[in-house]
Amino acid sequence: MAAKLYFKQRVMTPGPTSVPEAVLLEMAQPIIHHRTKQFQAIFKELSERLQRVFRTTGPVLSLAGSGTTSFEACQICLARPGSKVIAVAGGKFGERWQDIYDAYAKTLDLTVIKLNVPWGQAVTAEQIRQAIEQNPGVSAVALCHSETSTATACDVESIAAVTKETDALLLVDGITSVGAMPVEMDAWGIDCLVTGSQKALMLPPGLGFVGLGPRAIQRLTDVKPQGVYNLDLRRWLKSWQKNDVPFTPPVSLIRGQRVALEMIEAEGLENVCARAARLAAATRTAFTAMGLKLCSSSPSDSVTGAFYPETTPAIDDKKFRAGTRDNFGIHLAGGQSGRGAEWEGKTFRVSHMGYVDAGDTLAAIAAIEAELRRLGHKVEPGTGIAAAAKALA
């Protein structure tokens, strides 16, 4: 592999994603102590920029950890002990949120209502409404806006219109939507919105962000913490109000995230989302032209997934993705499996989030087509590129 380092490497996986050079340079700056006014000034600016990306005037907490860390924190801190919670799953990550509630069910005396939808399909507002009506006493609804494993997006705005008329807080996994797709936290009435640093926000893994709406903040006041310490959002909120954090933060990541958000604002969040939408539409058009079946009937604009074509012999997932990586420098993600479906080895995924442009996308499509042809898929050379170029034009 060392002999091929002259290839430009394009990380087209839906996390971690590529990190801009300006962000890498900022993270290479000398470390500073976090209990200083210098750090607090940087952290204050970061928090304000996060509020603008989340489209909220409320607090956006910066937790040390992954998106999973942050979503687990909001799940356990915002559910009323002794209540019912609805956890929606239509893919691997929705199933993870169900598993987290299962893990805390005894400690918090929770009844976990599991609302499952077929992989590749989106949960609807009506399904959420029915689930709440059929299960009196629901205190929280947890779901994915963009289910990364199936490249599927749901209509969070219409779902929020349902939950805000009830006592149930809406907890949204925006890990592959915030910064890549339109998400209006305040305008839609999302109670808690979570994302991670390593997706559309163009940073290495290590930071998770939790946006809290008024109802969520009130719930933190009403509910006493049980079985939680580092993940107690009350601690993080109290420190946030002083432009600080309760525990030692990843200082270099916080500095880098501030620069990455500055880049997003310079381009304009609406323009960033429009770019992701164009790249996603072009990719879906190219895959369809190449004879590939898309994973989702309600596709996300942050990531596109497709099934491998039926060939004899079958396309080998590991050989295919190793080929795009070693021969073209294109890094793709494979499929995932869970309780709802077995997609590992059957699908692949390409990202449109963050530091990616049309050139990267066209290069990925060309590599995908070439490797599929090499492994036996019959498609005319240039089919994908032609379709994508036409869509982009």
Secondary structure per residue as TSV (DSSP state, phi and psi in degrees):
chain	resnum	aa	ss	phi	psi
A	1	M	-	360.0	-32.7
A	2	A	G	-61.5	-30.4
A	3	A	G	-71.1	-12.8
A	4	K	G	-108.3	15.9
A	5	L	T	-68.7	-9.4
A	6	Y	T	-73.1	-15.9
A	7	F	S	-66.2	138.5
A	8	K	-	-70.6	126.3
A	9	Q	-	-93.3	123.2
A	10	R	E	-112.2	110.9
A	11	V	E	-85.3	104.2
A	12	M	-	-108.5	20.5
A	13	T	S	-80.8	151.9
A	14	P	S	-80.6	49.6
A	15	G	S	112.4	125.6
A	16	P	S	-65.2	153.5
A	17	T	-	-109.6	173.7
A	18	S	-	-64.5	148.3
A	19	V	-	-113.2	126.6
A	20	P	-	-60.8	151.8
A	21	E	H	-60.0	-39.5
A	22	A	H	-61.0	-35.1
A	23	V	H	-71.6	-42.5
A	24	L	H	-60.5	-41.0
A	25	L	H	-65.5	-39.3
A	26	E	H	-63.7	-40.2
A	27	M	H	-70.6	-17.4
A	28	A	T	-84.4	-2.4
A	29	Q	S	-68.7	155.5
A	30	P	-	-54.4	142.9
A	31	I	-	-68.0	147.2
A	32	I	-	-121.9	157.4
A	33	H	-	-76.7	140.4
A	34	H	S	-82.5	-15.4
A	35	R	S	-96.2	56.3
A	36	T	S	-137.4	161.2
A	37	K	H	-66.4	-30.8
A	38	Q	H	-61.1	-46.9
A	39	F	H	-65.8	-42.4
A	40	Q	H	-61.3	-35.1
A	41	A	H	-66.7	-41.7
A	42	I	H	-64.8	-44.0
A	43	F	H	-65.7	-38.4
A	44	K	H	-62.0	-44.0
A	45	E	H	-64.1	-42.2
A	46	L	H	-58.4	-46.9
A	47	S	H	-61.3	-40.2
A	48	E	H	-67.1	-39.4
A	49	R	H	-67.6	-37.2
A	50	L	H	-63.0	-40.3
A	51	Q	H	-59.0	-39.2
A	52	R	H	-69.8	-35.8
A	53	V	H	-71.0	-38.8
A	54	F	H	-76.4	-12.0
A	55	R	T	59.9	52.6
A	56	T	-	-142.9	151.7
A	57	T	S	-96.4	-4.2
A	58	G	S	-86.7	178.1
A	59	P	-	-69.1	142.2
A	60	V	E	-121.9	108.2
A	61	L	E	-81.9	143.8
A	62	S	E	-111.7	102.8
A	63	L	E	-96.7	143.1
A	64	A	E	-75.8	117.3
A	65	G	S	144.5	-173.5
A	66	S	-	-90.0	-179.7
A	67	G	H	-61.3	-35.7
A	68	T	H	-62.2	-42.1
A	69	T	H	-56.0	-47.3
A	70	S	H	-69.3	-39.0
A	71	F	H	-71.0	-37.2
A	72	E	H	-59.6	-41.9
A	73	A	H	-60.0	-45.6
A	74	C	H	-71.0	-34.1
A	75	Q	H	-60.3	-47.9
A	76	I	H	-82.6	-26.3
A	77	C	H	-84.4	-23.7
A	78	L	H	-104.9	-4.1
A	79	A	S	-86.7	136.4
A	80	R	-	-74.6	124.8
A	81	P	T	-55.9	136.9
A	82	G	T	85.2	5.1
A	83	S	S	-104.2	-175.8
A	84	K	E	-103.5	148.3
A	85	V	E	-131.9	143.1
A	86	I	E	-106.4	126.4
A	87	A	E	-121.2	118.0
A	88	V	E	-92.6	134.4
A	89	A	E	-134.9	127.5
A	90	G	S	-137.8	25.8
A	91	G	S	177.6	-175.2
A	92	K	H	-61.8	-39.4
A	93	F	H	-80.7	-34.1
A	94	G	H	-61.2	-37.9
A	95	E	H	-65.1	-33.3
A	96	R	H	-62.8	-41.1
A	97	W	H	-67.0	-34.2
A	98	Q	H	-63.0	-42.7
A	99	D	H	-63.7	-37.7
A	100	I	H	-64.4	-43.2
A	101	Y	H	-64.7	-37.1
A	102	D	H	-59.8	-40.1
A	103	A	H	-66.2	-30.0
A	104	Y	H	-103.2	2.1
A	105	A	H	-59.5	-42.0
A	106	K	H	-71.7	-44.3
A	107	T	H	-61.6	-42.3
A	108	L	H	-99.7	2.3
A	109	D	T	54.2	51.4
A	110	L	-	-99.3	144.7
A	111	T	E	-103.8	116.4
A	112	V	E	-94.9	116.4
A	113	I	E	-95.4	116.2
A	114	K	E	-99.7	111.2
A	115	L	E	-100.1	107.2
A	116	N	E	-105.6	135.4
A	117	V	-	-121.6	153.3
A	118	P	-	-57.6	141.7
A	119	W	T	-58.7	134.2
A	120	G	T	93.3	-2.9
A	121	Q	S	-117.2	154.2
A	122	A	-	-100.5	141.0
A	123	V	-	-67.7	147.8
A	124	T	-	-108.8	161.8
A	125	A	H	-62.1	-35.6
A	126	E	H	-66.2	-37.9
A	127	Q	H	-64.3	-38.5
A	128	I	H	-65.9	-43.7
A	129	R	H	-58.5	-47.3
A	130	Q	H	-63.0	-41.4
A	131	A	H	-63.3	-39.7
A	132	I	H	-68.6	-42.6
A	133	E	H	-66.1	-35.1
A	134	Q	H	-80.4	-9.9
A	135	N	S	-133.2	77.8
A	136	P	T	-56.8	141.6
A	137	G	T	94.9	18.1
A	138	V	E	-76.3	127.5
A	139	S	E	-105.5	-15.1
A	140	A	E	-155.3	145.4
A	141	V	E	-124.0	120.1
A	142	A	E	-111.4	130.0
A	143	L	E	-153.8	165.8
A	144	C	E	-96.8	130.2
A	145	H	S	-71.9	-50.7
A	146	S	E	-120.9	105.1
A	147	E	E	-76.9	104.8
A	148	T	T	-61.6	-36.3
A	149	S	T	-69.0	-25.5
A	150	T	T	-116.9	0.5
A	151	A	T	56.5	43.8
A	152	T	E	-120.1	136.6
A	153	A	E	-118.7	142.8
A	154	C	-	-110.0	169.4
A	155	D	-	-89.7	85.5
A	156	V	H	-64.7	-34.6
A	157	E	H	-59.1	-46.4
A	158	S	H	-70.8	-32.2
A	159	I	H	-68.3	-41.0
A	160	A	H	-62.8	-32.6
A	161	A	H	-62.7	-27.6
A	162	V	H	-79.8	-51.1
A	163	T	H	-67.9	-32.6
A	164	K	T	-71.0	-9.5
A	165	E	T	-91.4	4.5
A	166	T	S	-127.8	-179.3
A	167	D	S	-82.3	-7.2
A	168	A	-	-78.4	125.3
A	169	L	E	-80.0	141.3
A	170	L	E	-95.9	115.7
A	171	L	E	-105.8	115.4
A	172	V	E	-112.0	123.2
A	173	D	E	-78.6	102.8
A	174	G	-	-106.6	30.0
A	175	I	T	-63.5	-34.6
A	176	T	T	-115.4	27.7
A	177	S	T	-124.7	-40.4
A	178	V	B	-62.8	123.1
A	179	G	T	88.9	-2.8
A	180	A	T	-128.9	-25.5
A	181	M	B	-133.5	155.0
A	182	P	-	-60.3	123.6
A	183	V	-	-139.9	115.1
A	184	E	-	-111.1	91.3
A	185	M	H	-59.5	-53.5
A	186	D	H	-72.3	-46.8
A	187	A	H	-63.6	-35.7
A	188	W	H	-84.1	-23.7
A	189	G	T	88.7	34.2
A	190	I	-	-76.3	129.6
A	191	D	S	-81.8	-35.4
A	192	C	E	-147.0	127.1
A	193	L	E	-127.3	129.0
A	194	V	E	-123.2	142.3
A	195	T	E	-147.1	175.5
A	196	G	E	-123.9	160.3
A	197	S	T	-72.2	-23.5
A	198	Q	T	-93.4	15.0
A	199	K	S	-110.5	-114.3
A	200	A	T	-71.9	-14.6
A	201	L	T	-87.0	3.4
A	202	M	-	62.8	45.8
A	203	L	-	-136.0	157.9
A	204	P	-	-62.8	163.8
A	205	P	S	-62.0	152.8
A	206	G	-	141.5	-12.7
A	207	L	E	-126.0	138.3
A	208	G	E	-122.6	143.9
A	209	F	E	-121.8	135.5
A	210	V	E	-125.5	113.5
A	211	G	E	-91.1	132.6
A	212	L	E	-117.8	125.6
A	213	G	-	-87.2	174.4
A	214	P	H	-57.0	-42.1
A	215	R	H	-66.9	-35.9
A	216	A	H	-67.2	-41.2
A	217	I	H	-63.5	-39.6
A	218	Q	H	-64.8	-37.6
A	219	R	H	-64.6	-37.1
A	220	L	H	-64.6	-29.6
A	221	T	H	-75.4	-37.4
A	222	D	H	-78.9	-32.3
A	223	V	S	-101.6	131.9
A	224	K	-	-86.6	140.2
A	225	P	-	-65.3	140.4
A	226	Q	-	-137.3	127.2
A	227	G	S	62.4	33.5
A	228	V	-	-148.1	143.2
A	229	Y	S	-131.7	-78.0
A	230	N	T	-60.9	-33.2
A	231	L	T	-88.7	8.8
A	232	D	-	-73.1	108.2
A	233	L	H	-63.1	-21.4
A	234	R	H	-62.8	-39.4
A	235	R	H	-62.8	-45.2
A	236	W	H	-68.1	-38.0
A	237	L	H	-67.2	-42.5
A	238	K	H	-60.5	-42.6
A	239	S	H	-70.5	-39.7
A	240	W	H	-56.0	-37.7
A	241	Q	T	-64.8	-15.5
A	242	K	T	-110.3	17.6
A	243	N	T	57.0	44.6
A	244	D	-	-145.6	176.6
A	245	V	-	-128.6	151.7
A	246	P	S	-76.3	-24.8
A	247	F	S	-131.2	167.8
A	248	T	-	-57.8	122.9
A	249	P	-	-94.6	162.6
A	250	P	-	-77.1	87.8
A	251	V	H	-56.1	-45.4
A	252	S	H	-64.5	-37.3
A	253	L	H	-65.8	-40.2
A	254	I	H	-63.1	-40.3
A	255	R	H	-64.4	-43.0
A	256	G	H	-65.6	-37.8
A	257	Q	H	-65.5	-35.7
A	258	R	H	-59.9	-42.3
A	259	V	H	-69.3	-41.4
A	260	A	H	-61.7	-41.1
A	261	L	H	-68.9	-32.6
A	262	E	H	-62.3	-38.7
A	263	M	H	-65.7	-41.0
A	264	I	H	-62.6	-44.0
A	265	E	H	-67.4	-34.0
A	266	A	H	-65.2	-38.3
A	267	E	H	-75.5	-31.3
A	268	G	-	99.4	121.8
A	269	L	H	-57.7	-40.1
A	270	E	H	-62.1	-38.4
A	271	N	H	-68.6	-37.1
A	272	V	H	-61.8	-46.7
A	273	C	H	-65.6	-38.6
A	274	A	H	-64.5	-37.9
A	275	R	H	-63.6	-46.1
A	276	A	H	-60.3	-40.2
A	277	A	H	-64.6	-41.0
A	278	R	H	-64.5	-44.2
A	279	L	H	-65.8	-38.6
A	280	A	H	-65.9	-44.9
A	281	A	H	-63.0	-41.5
A	282	A	H	-64.6	-39.5
A	283	T	H	-66.9	-43.5
A	284	R	H	-62.6	-40.1
A	285	T	H	-63.0	-42.7
A	286	A	H	-64.8	-44.9
A	287	F	H	-62.7	-41.9
A	288	T	H	-63.1	-42.7
A	289	A	H	-62.1	-31.4
A	290	M	T	-82.6	0.7
A	291	G	T	85.6	21.7
A	292	L	-	-98.8	145.2
A	293	K	-	-92.7	127.3
A	294	L	B	-72.0	151.0
A	295	C	S	-72.7	-28.7
A	296	S	-	-121.0	143.0
A	297	S	S	-89.5	-8.7
A	298	S	S	-135.1	72.6
A	299	P	B	-68.5	143.2
A	300	S	-	-80.9	152.4
A	301	D	S	-92.0	-2.5
A	302	S	S	-93.3	-23.6
A	303	V	E	-153.1	141.6
A	304	T	E	-117.9	134.4
A	305	G	E	-121.0	147.4
A	306	A	E	-142.3	150.0
A	307	F	E	-81.2	146.9
A	308	Y	-	-66.3	145.0
A	309	P	-	-69.7	156.6
A	310	E	-	-80.4	112.2
A	311	T	-	-131.3	165.0
A	312	T	S	-124.8	111.0
A	313	P	S	-73.5	167.3
A	314	A	-	-65.9	150.8
A	315	I	-	-64.7	127.5
A	316	D	-	-87.0	117.2
A	317	D	H	-56.4	-46.9
A	318	K	H	-67.3	-39.9
A	319	K	H	-66.6	-39.2
A	320	F	H	-63.9	-51.1
A	321	R	H	-71.9	-30.2
A	322	A	H	-66.5	-35.0
A	323	G	H	-67.4	-44.3
A	324	T	H	-65.1	-33.4
A	325	R	H	-74.5	-52.2
A	326	D	H	-77.8	-30.4
A	327	N	H	-93.9	-23.7
A	328	F	H	-130.4	-7.0
A	329	G	-	73.5	19.6
A	330	I	E	-101.9	118.2
A	331	H	E	-99.3	116.8
A	332	L	-	-112.3	162.6
A	333	A	E	-103.7	146.5
A	334	G	E	-88.8	-176.8
A	335	G	-	-81.4	166.8
A	336	Q	-	-127.8	159.3
A	337	S	B	-124.5	155.1
A	338	G	-	-160.0	-159.5
A	339	R	S	-69.7	-30.0
A	340	G	S	-86.4	-20.9
A	341	A	-	-167.5	159.8
A	342	E	B	-116.4	91.2
A	343	W	-	-106.5	-4.6
A	344	E	T	-61.9	128.2
A	345	G	T	83.4	-4.7
A	346	K	T	-111.1	-19.1
A	347	T	E	-134.0	163.9
A	348	F	E	-137.4	160.1
A	349	R	E	-136.1	146.9
A	350	V	E	-131.5	138.1
A	351	S	E	-92.3	151.9
A	352	H	-	-124.3	14.6
A	353	M	S	-92.2	148.9
A	354	G	S	70.2	-131.1
A	355	Y	S	-82.7	67.9
A	356	V	-	-142.5	141.1
A	357	D	-	-131.4	-173.7
A	358	A	H	-62.8	-37.1
A	359	G	H	-61.5	-43.2
A	360	D	H	-62.1	-43.4
A	361	T	H	-66.5	-43.9
A	362	L	H	-64.6	-37.9
A	363	A	H	-63.3	-40.1
A	364	A	H	-65.7	-42.9
A	365	I	H	-63.6	-41.4
A	366	A	H	-62.6	-42.4
A	367	A	H	-67.0	-41.3
A	368	I	H	-61.1	-46.3
A	369	E	H	-62.6	-44.9
A	370	A	H	-62.5	-43.3
A	371	E	H	-71.7	-36.4
A	372	L	H	-63.1	-40.7
A	373	R	H	-63.8	-42.5
A	374	R	H	-62.9	-31.3
A	375	L	T	-95.1	8.5
A	376	G	T	115.1	-3.8
A	377	H	-	-78.8	130.2
A	378	K	-	-90.3	108.2
A	379	V	-	-149.3	139.3
A	380	E	-	-65.8	131.7
A	381	P	T	-55.4	135.2
A	382	G	T	88.6	-1.4
A	383	T	H	-60.1	-48.4
A	384	G	H	-65.5	-44.4
A	385	I	H	-61.8	-44.4
A	386	A	H	-61.1	-44.3
A	387	A	H	-66.2	-43.0
A	388	A	H	-66.3	-43.0
A	389	A	H	-62.4	-39.9
A	390	K	H	-65.0	-41.1
A	391	A	H	-66.2	-39.7
A	392	L	H	-68.9	-31.4
A	393	A	-	-73.4	360.0
